[in-house]
Amino acid sequence: MSQIDRAASELREMDDLAMKVSPIHSLHPLVKLLVTAAYIVCTASFPKYDLSGLFPMILYPALIFPMSGIPVSVCLRKFRAVIPLLAVVGCFDLFLDRRTVFSLGNIPVTAGMVSFTVFFLKGILCLTASFLLVATTTLDRLCAALRMLGLPSALVTLFLLTFRYVSVMIDELYAMNTAYLLRAPGQKGIHYSVWGSFLGQLLLRSMDRAAELYESMQLRGFDGDMRYAGCSQFSLHDIILTAVSVGAIVFLRLVNFSRLLGGLFV
C-alpha cells in the first residue's frame, strides 16, 4: 500500500470509528469536549516530578477504551510517529538533572529519570484523550459543540471545511500520482526533477476543485454558516454528567490518590 492509500485509509478509519455505537459515542458532544478539555488541562498541570500524582490519570483512558469499543492498538498505531518525538524531547532531562532521588535496589533513580517519565506520560495521556474525543465523535457533532461554546461561525466552518478538503486533496494527489507512474513505468516514486511542476499542478487542480465545491455549496443555499444535524440541546442530565466527570478529574489532580491509597495499606 502506498503512502497516499495509507493516508486515505486512516482518514476513513477515523470516520468509521466515530460512527460506531457505544455508550461513549451516544453522549452529547459538548459533554465529551468539556471533559476532554478539563482532563488535558489537569494532566498537563502536574509538576515535573509528581509521578505518583499523575499515575491515577491513567484511569480516564482505561475506562473510555472498553466503554467505547475503540481498540488500543489503533491508538498506538496513530501515535507511531509521535512517541519517538516525545522520547527525544524528554530525554534531555536524563542528562541535565542527575540528582539521585531514590534507589530501586542497587539501581539509583535520578530526578531526570522521574521528570522524563512524567513528561512522556503526560504527552501520551493528553494525546490519547484527544484521540478518544475524535474517535468517538463525528466531525459535524464536534463542530456543533464548538458552536454551542460560542466560537465564531467562520472559524468553525473553516475548521470543518479544511478537514473535509483533506480527503479531496488526497484524491487529487492519488490521480496525479497514478498518471505519473503510468508514464514512468518501473520508476520508484516521483523524480526530484519534476517535484516543482508536480506541486504546482497539484495546487492548480486543488484550487479548481475547491472553486467547484464552493459553487456547489452556494447552489445548495450555503450562506456562510453551517447547519449541523444530529446534535440535541444540552439537557440537565448532560450538565450533571459533565459536572461529575470534571469534578472527578479535578479531584484526581488536587488529591494525590496514589499516596492516599498507599496510606490505607501501610
BELSULQUI-V696998 format. One record per residue. RES is the residue in three letters. PHI is phi in whole degrees, 0 to 359 (999 if undefined). Layout:
res=RES phi=PHI
res=RES phi=PHI
//
This chain:
res=MET phi=999
res=SER phi=286
res=GLN phi=297
res=ILE phi=293
res=ASP phi=298
res=ARG phi=293
res=ALA phi=296
res=ALA phi=295
res=SER phi=294
res=GLU phi=290
res=LEU phi=295
res=ARG phi=294
res=GLU phi=295
res=MET phi=294
res=ASP phi=295
res=ASP phi=294
res=LEU phi=296
res=ALA phi=290
res=MET phi=268
res=LYS phi=291
res=VAL phi=247
res=SER phi=197
res=PRO phi=301
res=ILE phi=285
res=HIS phi=298
res=SER phi=279
res=LEU phi=292
res=HIS phi=298
res=PRO phi=299
res=LEU phi=292
res=VAL phi=299
res=LYS phi=295
res=LEU phi=294
res=LEU phi=293
res=VAL phi=294
res=THR phi=296
res=ALA phi=297
res=ALA phi=296
res=TYR phi=295
res=ILE phi=295
res=VAL phi=297
res=CYS phi=293
res=THR phi=295
res=ALA phi=290
res=SER phi=273
res=PHE phi=293
res=PRO phi=299
res=LYS phi=291
res=TYR phi=248
res=ASP phi=270
res=LEU phi=288
res=SER phi=293
res=GLY phi=287
res=LEU phi=285
res=PHE phi=303
res=PRO phi=296
res=MET phi=293
res=ILE phi=293
res=LEU phi=301
res=TYR phi=298
res=PRO phi=294
res=ALA phi=296
res=LEU phi=273
res=ILE phi=289
res=PHE phi=302
res=PRO phi=291
res=MET phi=289
res=SER phi=268
res=GLY phi=76
res=ILE phi=277
res=PRO phi=293
res=VAL phi=296
res=SER phi=298
res=VAL phi=295
res=CYS phi=298
res=LEU phi=295
res=ARG phi=293
res=LYS phi=292
res=PHE phi=265
res=ARG phi=298
res=ALA phi=266
res=VAL phi=271
res=ILE phi=301
res=PRO phi=299
res=LEU phi=295
res=LEU phi=299
res=ALA phi=295
res=VAL phi=292
res=VAL phi=293
res=GLY phi=280
res=CYS phi=289
res=PHE phi=296
res=ASP phi=295
res=LEU phi=298
res=PHE phi=258
res=LEU phi=271
res=ASP phi=236
res=ARG phi=254
res=ARG phi=290
res=THR phi=278
res=VAL phi=257
res=PHE phi=196
res=SER phi=231
res=LEU phi=254
res=GLY phi=70
res=ASN phi=262
res=ILE phi=260
res=PRO phi=285
res=VAL phi=253
res=THR phi=272
res=ALA phi=296
res=GLY phi=296
res=MET phi=296
res=VAL phi=294
res=SER phi=295
res=PHE phi=297
res=THR phi=296
res=VAL phi=296
res=PHE phi=298
res=PHE phi=295
res=LEU phi=293
res=LYS phi=298
res=GLY phi=297
res=ILE phi=295
res=LEU phi=294
res=CYS phi=294
res=LEU phi=295
res=THR phi=296
res=ALA phi=297
res=SER phi=295
res=PHE phi=298
res=LEU phi=295
res=LEU phi=296
res=VAL phi=289
res=ALA phi=283
res=THR phi=245
res=THR phi=223
res=THR phi=293
res=LEU phi=295
res=ASP phi=297
res=ARG phi=290
res=LEU phi=293
res=CYS phi=294
res=ALA phi=298
res=ALA phi=294
res=LEU phi=295
res=ARG phi=292
res=MET phi=293
res=LEU phi=281
res=GLY phi=97
res=LEU phi=293
res=PRO phi=301
res=SER phi=300
res=ALA phi=297
res=LEU phi=292
res=VAL phi=293
res=THR phi=297
res=LEU phi=298
res=PHE phi=298
res=LEU phi=295
res=LEU phi=291
res=THR phi=297
res=PHE phi=295
res=ARG phi=293
res=TYR phi=286
res=VAL phi=301
res=SER phi=296
res=VAL phi=295
res=MET phi=294
res=ILE phi=295
res=ASP phi=297
res=GLU phi=296
res=LEU phi=295
res=TYR phi=295
res=ALA phi=296
res=MET phi=293
res=ASN phi=295
res=THR phi=296
res=ALA phi=297
res=TYR phi=294
res=LEU phi=293
res=LEU phi=292
res=ARG phi=269
res=ALA phi=225
res=PRO phi=296
res=GLY phi=84
res=GLN phi=272
res=LYS phi=269
res=GLY phi=76
res=ILE phi=260
res=HIS phi=296
res=TYR phi=297
res=SER phi=292
res=VAL phi=249
res=TRP phi=300
res=GLY phi=297
res=SER phi=293
res=PHE phi=295
res=LEU phi=293
res=GLY phi=296
res=GLN phi=295
res=LEU phi=297
res=LEU phi=297
res=LEU phi=295
res=ARG phi=295
res=SER phi=293
res=MET phi=295
res=ASP phi=296
res=ARG phi=294
res=ALA phi=295
res=ALA phi=297
res=GLU phi=297
res=LEU phi=295
res=TYR phi=294
res=GLU phi=296
res=SER phi=295
res=MET phi=294
res=GLN phi=295
res=LEU phi=295
res=ARG phi=265
res=GLY phi=95
res=PHE phi=292
res=ASP phi=239
res=GLY phi=102
res=ASP phi=236
res=MET phi=278
res=ARG phi=258
res=TYR phi=264
res=ALA phi=259
res=GLY phi=81
res=CYS phi=236
res=SER phi=279
res=GLN phi=289
res=PHE phi=282
res=SER phi=269
res=LEU phi=296
res=HIS phi=299
res=ASP phi=293
res=ILE phi=296
res=ILE phi=296
res=LEU phi=298
res=THR phi=295
res=ALA phi=297
res=VAL phi=293
res=SER phi=294
res=VAL phi=295
res=GLY phi=298
res=ALA phi=295
res=ILE phi=294
res=VAL phi=296
res=PHE phi=298
res=LEU phi=295
res=ARG phi=282
res=LEU phi=276
res=VAL phi=249
res=ASN phi=286
res=PHE phi=295
res=SER phi=296
res=ARG phi=291
res=LEU phi=295
res=LEU phi=291
res=GLY phi=294
res=GLY phi=292
res=LEU phi=285
res=PHE phi=253
res=VAL phi=252
//
